[in-house]
Amino acid sequence: MDDHLILEDGGDLPPPYSPSANPTNTISAQYSDRRASSSIFSPHIADLRNEITASQAARATARDDRDSYVLSLIVPYVEHFLSSISLIHPTPRLVEATFVPDAAISKDWKLSDDDERRAGEFSKLIRVSDTPKKDGGSMKKQADGYLPSSESARGGDDETSTSLWWENESMAQRLAKHLQPKRPAAPKNAQIARDRNACQANSNKKSGLWGLFKKSEEPARPAARVAEDPRDAVVMTARAEEVTFRKENELGLWETLTGFGIVVTSLDSNSVLSCQSLDNTKNKHDNMQLSTDIQYDVLVTGSSGHLGHALMITLPSLGFTPIGIDILASPTTTCVGSITDQSLIASIFQKHPIKHVLHTATLHKPHVGSHTKNDFVQTNIAGTLVLLEEAAKLGDQIKSFLFFSTTSAFGSALSPKPGSPAAWIDETVVPIPKNIYGVTKIAAEDVCHLFYKQHNLPILVLRVSRFFPEQDDDDDRRNAMSDENLKVLEMAYRRCDIKDIVSATVCAMNKAREIGWSKYIISAPPPFSNDPETLAALDRNPEEVFNNVVPAAAAVFREKGWKHLDRMDRVYDSGKAVRELGWEPEYTFAGIIEKLARGEDWHSELVDIVGKKGYHAVSHGVYTQ
């Protein structure tokens, strides 16, 4: 039978009966069928890919919008923090701020490693509000272009919750990356020098063994020294870091709360080496070691308080180098510790040529309701004793020891009954303390006098009147008139501008060795005369007296809608300080009226710089508002 069949009718061969008879054609048909079926889903697959890409882009856009919005909240805080570094005297080698969302951690939680600092280091916890802060202009307005572009930027998922980056490590890392400054490019000549040095090194390596037999044509040139970039002296870094907070519950047990913070660090690289050598010395006060490279000549206690703050930022401009100690860390506190810690105080006097001691640290009247009487004794009396004992060991090295007392210590002598003339208070008045605050301040004054007598230590007591910016603690006085109205009136008889207190302090520092021992009232000089008629009129009709002694006051008070007090019970006379210390207070009542008439601020700029500080870690009424 022939292999080749010829059909008579010339027709085509019939299809094979077996599917495997022509496998090539069958496979082609199968692929053809698959292509046909896949073409049905191809548009869907292509659209799905586009949808995924669009979705990812949308999510990235929303995330970027949210990041931009959160950065607009953080940046003003960072700027404010960095600008405040200049107020720290002396400037520490390392300044660190931990930024956490305010909504994520309530105020009763404290950073667990808050006390783990070493000498020359300063750290601060900064709570970032979910809305731009506008407290008296201390924080700048929200930056243009950082507002969220849609409501999705304020959504409710973990990227957009009010806890912000607290529970979102990836977000914290992104924000830190944005905050991290870019390292400036090396100067062109420096880069050329580096390239030349690198080429020379490579050439030397390539010569290898053959270089031993190569005749030297010229002596090898030393590698060119690349000039240091002065911008590298201070380095700022930003990083995301897990931080832990803790608080003590009602059962006395410690609870912890952990999340992610953004840590911004400013490091003075020029001082790292000297501080590292200090870190190798371990002792009881590791976190309070002080650089011996800086020779402090003034010790300021209570450096985180109103007056301590003012002294710390003013004294350097007058040629002094102050060291501040306080139990509360702050930009103006060099050493965090207690004045009752004798070994700490001794180490400060031993390491530094302290010539002046400005002792402002104290428990105040606002603490009477929150601290025990023993607390007052330990801080106000025992703490003063420690300072006196250590200062006395230095003999003639100490040029002044200034103890800041209070006019409040006069106590009951300040408050004659209604119908009685106002009390004229000068240094001849015998104090009659009426609370533990006054008792301990007077006792500390007596301890100071003892050390003057026994050790010939030059000690001056400055009984300072009101200067704090917080509201009055008396409900009736606070509700009778505006706070500014009341404070301006007080400048006539029981208040002093903090700038003038600082100037009185400097005068006392200069005069202490000459005077030896004395007490002074530091208050704005009163416009009144010390005569029976005036003092009786102050009890009966203060407005009449004010209009007589400062006639311009009437128009200013009328324009501002201000009131006068119903009666005045005392007048502080600071004439002795003016005469003996050479003090020239700038802010007097008459001068303030002139400033107000010209539309100027009635108080010094230093009042605003120091600001309100409160007296408690938790709310205690007007003292922490």
MOWOGI-V999660 format. One record per pair of residues at least 6 apart in sequence whose ideal C-beta (glycine too) atoms are under 8 Angstrom apart, sorted by sequence separation. I is the first residue (numbers start at 1). J is the second residue. D is the distance in whole Angstrom. If there is no record, write none. Layout:
# MOWOGI-V999660
i;j;d
I;J;D
I;J;D
This chain:
# MOWOGI-V999660
i;j;d
7;13;8
16;22;6
20;26;8
85;91;7
117;123;6
133;139;4
148;154;6
154;160;6
161;167;7
165;171;4
185;191;8
248;254;6
249;255;5
283;289;8
290;296;8
302;308;4
303;309;7
315;321;8
316;322;7
338;344;7
339;345;6
348;354;7
392;398;8
408;414;8
416;422;7
423;429;8
433;439;5
451;457;5
452;458;8
472;478;5
480;486;7
491;497;8
528;534;5
547;553;7
556;562;8
557;563;8
577;583;5
578;584;7
595;601;7
596;602;5
614;620;8
618;624;7
19;26;6
88;95;7
132;139;7
134;141;8
153;160;7
164;171;7
165;172;4
204;211;7
207;214;7
247;254;7
248;255;8
301;308;7
315;322;5
326;333;4
329;336;5
337;344;5
391;398;5
407;414;8
416;423;5
431;438;7
452;459;5
471;478;6
528;535;8
537;544;6
538;545;6
546;553;5
547;554;5
557;564;7
578;585;7
595;602;5
616;623;6
5;13;8
152;160;8
186;194;7
246;254;5
247;255;6
281;289;7
300;308;5
303;311;8
324;332;5
325;333;7
328;336;8
363;371;6
367;375;7
368;376;8
415;423;8
433;441;8
451;459;7
478;486;8
487;495;6
537;545;5
546;554;8
615;623;5
616;624;5
114;123;7
132;141;7
158;167;6
159;168;7
246;255;6
303;312;5
324;333;5
325;334;7
327;336;7
335;344;8
367;376;7
414;423;6
433;442;6
477;486;6
574;583;8
614;623;6
615;624;7
85;95;5
132;142;4
158;168;6
165;175;6
246;256;5
247;257;8
279;289;8
312;322;6
324;334;5
325;335;5
326;336;7
327;337;7
391;401;6
413;423;6
449;459;7
528;538;7
592;602;5
614;624;4
114;125;7
245;256;7
246;257;7
278;289;5
300;311;5
311;322;7
323;334;5
324;335;7
325;336;8
327;338;5
414;425;7
431;442;5
448;459;5
472;483;8
534;545;6
574;585;7
592;603;8
614;625;8
159;171;6
244;256;6
245;257;5
300;312;6
312;324;5
323;335;7
325;337;6
363;375;6
413;425;7
471;483;5
508;520;7
98;111;7
244;257;7
245;258;8
278;291;6
335;348;7
363;376;5
388;401;7
448;461;6
612;625;8
111;125;5
244;258;5
278;292;8
325;339;7
387;401;8
472;486;6
243;258;7
300;315;8
410;425;6
587;602;8
81;97;5
242;258;6
243;259;7
275;291;6
308;324;6
363;379;5
413;429;5
445;461;5
504;520;8
587;603;7
242;259;7
243;260;7
274;291;6
298;315;6
362;379;6
363;380;6
413;430;7
528;545;7
587;604;6
242;260;6
243;261;4
308;326;7
361;379;7
362;380;6
407;425;7
413;431;6
504;522;5
546;564;7
586;604;8
78;97;8
241;260;7
242;261;8
274;293;5
303;322;8
313;332;6
325;344;8
384;403;7
410;429;6
413;432;5
527;546;8
240;260;6
241;261;6
243;263;8
271;291;7
304;324;8
312;332;4
325;345;8
339;359;8
411;431;6
412;432;4
78;99;7
200;221;8
240;261;8
241;262;8
303;324;3
305;326;7
309;330;7
312;333;8
410;431;5
411;432;4
501;522;6
528;549;6
543;564;4
77;99;6
105;127;7
240;262;6
241;263;5
271;293;8
298;320;5
300;322;5
303;325;6
304;326;4
339;361;5
361;383;6
409;431;5
410;432;7
411;433;4
412;434;5
500;522;8
527;549;5
542;564;5
200;223;7
239;262;8
240;263;8
297;320;6
298;321;7
299;322;7
300;323;7
301;324;8
303;326;5
304;327;8
309;332;5
325;348;7
411;434;4
527;550;6
542;565;5
238;262;6
239;263;5
297;321;5
298;322;4
299;323;6
300;324;5
301;325;5
302;326;6
304;328;4
308;332;7
409;433;6
411;435;8
466;490;6
500;524;7
542;566;8
74;99;6
96;121;7
98;123;7
100;125;7
102;127;4
238;263;7
296;321;5
297;322;8
298;323;7
300;325;7
301;326;7
304;329;7
323;348;7
359;384;6
542;567;7
94;120;7
95;121;8
96;122;7
97;123;7
98;124;7
100;126;8
101;127;7
102;128;6
103;129;8
197;223;5
238;264;5
239;265;8
295;321;7
296;322;7
299;325;7
304;330;4
496;522;6
542;568;5
93;120;4
94;121;5
95;122;5
96;123;4
97;124;5
98;125;5
99;126;5
100;127;6
101;128;6
102;129;5
103;130;5
197;224;6
237;264;7
238;265;8
294;321;7
296;323;4
303;330;7
411;438;5
496;523;5
497;524;7
540;567;7
92;120;5
93;121;7
94;122;7
95;123;8
96;124;7
97;125;8
98;126;7
100;128;7
102;130;7
196;224;6
236;264;7
237;265;5
304;332;7
359;387;6
409;437;8
410;438;8
466;494;6
467;495;7
495;523;7
496;524;5
539;567;5
92;121;6
95;124;8
97;126;5
99;128;5
101;130;7
197;226;8
236;265;7
303;332;5
304;333;5
323;352;7
408;437;7
409;438;4
465;494;5
466;495;4
467;496;5
494;523;7
495;524;6
538;567;7
539;568;7
92;122;5
236;266;5
237;267;7
303;333;5
357;387;6
408;438;6
465;495;6
466;496;7
467;497;7
538;568;4
539;569;7
193;224;4
235;266;7
236;267;8
303;334;7
323;354;8
406;437;8
465;496;5
467;498;5
130;162;6
193;225;8
194;226;6
234;266;6
235;267;5
406;438;8
409;441;5
464;496;7
492;524;7
193;226;5
234;267;7
290;323;7
408;441;8
409;442;5
491;524;5
493;526;5
538;571;7
88;122;6
130;164;7
234;268;6
235;269;6
357;391;5
467;501;6
492;526;6
233;268;7
234;269;7
326;361;7
406;441;6
492;527;6
493;528;7
128;164;7
190;226;5
233;269;6
320;356;7
322;358;8
325;361;8
405;441;5
409;445;8
492;528;7
535;571;7
553;589;8
560;596;8
190;227;6
232;269;6
233;270;5
354;391;8
405;442;8
464;501;6
556;593;6
296;334;8
301;339;5
340;378;6
552;590;8
190;229;7
340;379;7
405;444;7
462;501;8
550;589;6
187;227;8
339;379;7
354;394;7
405;445;6
550;590;5
553;593;5
556;596;5
345;386;5
349;390;5
357;398;7
365;406;8
403;444;7
530;571;8
552;593;5
556;597;6
187;229;7
340;382;5
345;387;6
349;391;7
355;397;6
356;398;8
359;401;7
362;404;7
403;445;7
462;504;7
552;594;7
555;597;7
81;124;7
186;229;7
340;383;5
354;397;7
355;398;6
356;399;6
357;400;7
359;402;7
365;408;6
462;505;7
528;571;6
530;573;7
550;593;6
290;334;7
339;383;4
342;386;5
346;390;5
349;393;7
353;397;7
354;398;7
355;399;5
356;400;5
357;401;5
358;402;5
359;403;5
360;404;5
81;126;6
184;229;7
290;335;6
338;383;7
339;384;8
341;386;8
345;390;5
349;394;6
355;400;8
356;401;8
357;402;7
359;404;6
403;448;5
526;571;5
552;597;6
340;386;6
356;402;7
358;404;7
462;508;6
526;572;7
184;231;6
288;335;5
311;358;6
339;386;6
342;389;7
401;448;7
526;573;7
288;336;6
339;387;6
342;390;7
460;508;5
525;573;8
77;126;5
287;336;7
288;337;5
299;348;6
311;360;7
523;572;4
525;574;6
299;349;8
308;358;8
401;451;8
523;573;8
524;574;7
525;575;7
77;128;6
460;511;8
521;572;5
523;574;5
285;337;7
296;348;8
308;360;5
460;512;5
521;573;6
522;574;6
307;360;5
308;361;7
459;512;7
521;574;5
525;578;7
74;128;6
409;463;7
458;512;4
492;546;7
520;574;7
73;128;6
181;236;6
297;352;7
299;354;5
305;360;6
458;513;5
460;515;6
521;576;7
522;577;6
73;129;7
76;132;7
77;133;7
288;344;6
296;352;4
297;353;6
298;354;7
301;357;8
305;361;7
401;457;6
403;459;6
405;461;5
407;463;5
463;519;6
465;521;7
520;576;6
521;577;7
73;130;7
76;133;7
180;237;6
181;238;8
290;347;8
295;352;6
296;353;8
297;354;6
298;355;7
299;356;7
301;358;7
302;359;8
303;360;8
380;437;8
401;458;6
402;459;8
403;460;7
405;462;7
406;463;6
407;464;7
458;515;7
459;516;8
460;517;7
461;518;7
462;519;8
463;520;7
465;522;7
520;577;4
73;131;8
80;138;6
104;162;8
180;238;5
285;343;8
290;348;7
294;352;8
295;353;6
296;354;7
297;355;5
298;356;5
299;357;5
300;358;5
301;359;5
302;360;4
400;458;6
401;459;5
402;460;5
403;461;5
404;462;5
405;463;5
406;464;6
407;465;5
458;516;6
459;517;6
460;518;6
461;519;4
462;520;6
463;521;5
464;522;5
465;523;4
73;132;6
80;139;6
103;162;4
104;163;4
179;238;4
180;239;8
284;343;7
285;344;6
292;351;6
297;356;7
298;357;8
299;358;7
301;360;6
302;361;3
381;440;5
388;447;7
392;451;6
398;457;6
399;458;7
400;459;8
401;460;8
402;461;8
403;462;7
405;464;7
406;465;8
407;466;8
458;517;8
460;519;8
461;520;7
463;522;7
464;523;8
465;524;8
72;132;7
80;140;8
103;163;6
104;164;7
292;352;8
298;358;6
300;360;7
301;361;4
302;362;7
376;436;5
380;440;4
384;444;4
388;448;7
398;458;7
400;460;7
402;462;6
404;464;6
456;516;8
460;520;7
462;522;5
520;580;7
525;585;6
79;140;6
101;162;7
103;164;8
105;166;7
177;238;8
290;351;6
376;437;6
379;440;8
380;441;6
520;581;7
522;583;8
524;585;6
527;588;7
77;139;7
101;163;6
104;166;4
176;238;5
285;347;7
290;352;7
381;443;5
385;447;6
392;454;8
518;580;7
527;589;5
76;139;4
101;164;4
104;167;8
176;239;5
373;436;5
376;439;8
377;440;6
380;443;8
381;444;5
384;447;6
388;451;5
392;455;4
524;587;6
525;588;6
526;589;7
527;590;6
76;140;4
101;165;7
176;240;5
376;440;5
380;444;5
384;448;7
452;516;7
524;588;5
76;141;8
101;166;5
175;240;7
392;457;6
452;517;4
515;580;7
524;589;7
76;142;8
100;166;6
381;447;7
391;457;6
76;143;8
173;240;4
368;435;5
75;143;6
172;240;4
368;436;6
449;517;6
73;142;8
368;437;6
388;457;7
511;580;7
72;142;5
365;435;7
367;437;7
507;577;8
511;581;5
72;143;5
75;146;8
169;240;6
422;493;8
511;582;7
365;437;5
510;582;8
169;242;8
364;437;7
504;577;6
508;581;6
72;146;3
363;437;7
445;519;7
488;562;8
507;581;4
71;146;6
72;147;7
165;240;8
485;560;7
489;564;7
493;568;6
507;582;5
489;565;6
494;570;7
507;583;5
68;145;8
69;146;6
363;440;8
485;562;4
493;570;7
494;571;8
504;581;7
68;146;5
69;147;7
485;563;6
493;571;5
494;572;6
496;574;8
69;148;4
362;441;7
493;572;6
504;583;5
68;148;8
482;562;7
503;583;7
481;562;7
503;584;7
504;585;7
66;148;7
301;383;8
481;563;5
503;585;7
65;148;5
179;262;7
480;563;7
500;583;8
503;586;8
65;149;5
69;153;5
65;150;7
69;154;8
179;264;7
480;565;8
500;585;4
176;262;5
301;387;7
500;586;6
65;152;7
66;153;5
175;262;6
176;263;8
407;494;7
499;586;7
500;587;6
61;149;8
62;150;7
65;153;4
172;260;4
299;387;8
497;585;8
499;587;7
172;261;7
496;585;7
497;586;7
62;152;5
172;262;6
497;587;4
62;153;6
73;164;8
169;260;5
496;587;8
167;259;6
168;260;7
427;519;5
62;155;8
66;159;6
166;259;4
167;260;7
427;520;7
66;160;6
70;164;6
166;260;6
427;521;6
70;165;7
165;260;6
166;261;8
426;521;6
63;159;6
163;259;8
425;521;7
491;587;7
62;159;8
165;262;7
307;404;7
491;588;7
492;589;4
491;589;5
70;171;8
74;175;7
78;179;7
488;589;8
491;592;6
402;505;6
67;171;7
71;175;6
75;179;8
488;592;6
500;604;8
502;606;7
70;175;6
74;179;7
499;604;4
402;508;5
424;530;5
497;603;6
498;604;7
499;605;8
67;174;6
71;178;6
366;473;7
402;509;7
465;572;5
497;604;5
499;606;4
67;175;6
71;179;8
365;473;8
400;508;7
488;596;8
498;606;5
499;607;7
400;509;5
497;606;8
498;607;6
399;509;7
400;510;8
402;512;7
497;607;7
67;178;7
401;512;7
421;532;6
424;535;6
491;602;8
400;512;3
423;535;8
498;610;6
399;512;6
400;513;7
422;535;5
399;513;5
405;519;8
407;521;6
421;535;4
422;536;8
488;602;6
421;536;5
462;577;8
407;523;7
422;538;4
487;603;8
421;538;7
422;539;5
421;539;6
484;602;8
420;539;6
419;539;7
418;539;7
416;539;8
112;243;8
113;244;8
111;243;7
112;244;5
111;244;8
112;245;6
111;245;6
112;246;5
110;245;6
109;245;4
110;246;6
109;246;7
110;247;6
109;247;5
469;607;6
108;247;5
105;245;6
469;610;8
469;611;7
470;612;6
98;241;8
100;243;7
469;612;5
112;256;7
468;612;8
470;614;7
478;622;7
98;243;6
422;567;8
425;570;5
470;615;8
422;568;5
423;569;7
424;570;8
425;571;7
426;572;8
358;505;6
422;569;6
423;570;5
424;571;5
425;572;5
426;573;4
109;257;6
422;570;6
423;571;7
425;573;6
473;621;7
418;567;6
422;571;6
424;573;6
426;575;7
427;576;6
473;622;6
426;576;7
472;622;7
473;623;7
120;271;7
358;509;8
471;622;4
105;257;6
470;622;6
356;509;5
416;569;6
470;623;6
82;236;8
105;259;8
415;569;5
416;570;8
471;625;7
104;259;6
120;275;5
414;569;7
415;570;7
470;625;7
119;275;7
414;570;5
118;275;8
307;464;7
120;278;7
100;259;7
119;278;6
118;278;8
119;279;8
307;467;7
100;261;5
118;279;6
306;467;7
99;261;6
100;262;8
306;468;6
98;261;5
99;262;4
306;469;8
98;262;7
99;263;8
98;263;5
99;264;7
407;572;6
97;263;7
96;263;6
97;264;5
96;264;7
97;265;8
118;286;6
119;287;8
96;265;5
118;287;6
119;288;7
120;289;8
95;265;7
96;266;8
117;287;5
119;289;3
120;290;8
94;265;7
95;266;5
116;287;6
117;288;8
118;289;6
119;290;5
120;291;5
94;266;7
95;267;8
115;287;6
119;291;6
94;267;5
93;267;7
94;268;7
93;268;5
92;268;8
91;268;7
93;271;4
93;272;6
85;266;6
94;275;8
82;264;8
93;275;5
81;264;7
82;266;7
78;264;6
74;262;7
310;498;5
314;502;5
318;506;6
310;499;8
307;498;7
310;501;7
311;502;6
315;506;8
306;498;7
310;502;5
307;501;6
311;505;7
307;502;8
93;291;8
90;294;5
124;329;7
90;296;8
123;329;7
122;329;7
124;331;8
122;331;7
117;329;7
114;329;8
119;335;8
117;336;7
115;336;7
89;312;6
89;313;7
87;313;5
89;315;8
89;316;5
90;321;7
89;321;8
89;322;6
90;323;8
89;324;8
92;334;8
88;331;5
89;332;7
87;331;5
88;332;7
90;334;7
87;332;7
89;334;8
85;331;7
370;616;6
84;331;5
367;615;6
366;615;4
367;616;8
366;616;7
370;620;6
364;615;6
369;620;7
366;620;7
366;623;4
314;606;7
310;606;6
313;609;7
310;609;8
310;610;5
309;610;5
306;610;5
309;613;8
306;613;6
305;613;7
304;613;8
108;618;8
107;618;8
87;609;8
